[in-house]
């Protein structure tokens, strides 16, 4: 019986396999492209929503949080919250303060906003309050602290770039801001300007109890 054999081609054809020079799928990512990270996009909006809800609830209770690095952005945000709450009611505002890093002009800006509004501001210190952030505490009508809070009296070093005239002007402004910080602490504690200047220069560290004795804190919490 005769059986027809399939015709063969030469050279034999190999099935096409996507190589490193070909995309695995038409229109797909090229192998030479860097891998794309997988972002949890479903989590970020929820986080933002929770933060906003929390901030709104705190504002409804007339509570403002000042934490982390106190820079111009945070200072402007806190000042806006103070002005908003002051316009709503004359009830006291509570500012919860914890800042290990702060800019001198930003801290003085928040202190000025506290002094500007009409309703009383009670500042509650927790964690560590270091450097110019102490000005925010000193500006409060009542100054409370948790028993494990710590305070560091210090000023940031002066750093700037520019011409000789610009550096002279900036240095003079820096000295005026340090004098304002010194006066706020001296007024709050009843100590002399020279004593406060010496403590700021030496970087004096105070526990919560020592801060109360110093006059920086009027009441300790958590006992």
HELIX and SHEET records of a PDB file:
HELIX    1   1 UNK A   41  UNK A   60  1                                  20    
HELIX    2   2 UNK A   72  UNK A   88  1                                  17    
HELIX    3   3 UNK A  104  UNK A  116  1                                  13    
HELIX    4   4 UNK A  131  UNK A  133  5                                   3    
HELIX    5   5 UNK A  134  UNK A  138  1                                   5    
HELIX    6   6 UNK A  164  UNK A  189  1                                  26    
HELIX    7   7 UNK A  193  UNK A  202  1                                  10    
HELIX    8   8 UNK A  208  UNK A  214  1                                   7    
SHEET    1   A 5 UNK A  63  UNK A  70  0                                        
SHEET    2   A 5 UNK A  93  UNK A 102  1                                        
SHEET    3   A 5 UNK A 121  UNK A 130  1                                        
SHEET    4   A 5 UNK A 142  UNK A 146  1                                        
SHEET    5   A 5 UNK A 219  UNK A 221  1                                        
SHEET    1   B 5 UNK A  63  UNK A  70  0                                        
SHEET    2   B 5 UNK A  93  UNK A 102  1                                        
SHEET    3   B 5 UNK A 121  UNK A 130  1                                        
SHEET    4   B 5 UNK A 150  UNK A 152  1                                        
SHEET    5   B 5 UNK A 205  UNK A 207 -1                                        
END                                                                             
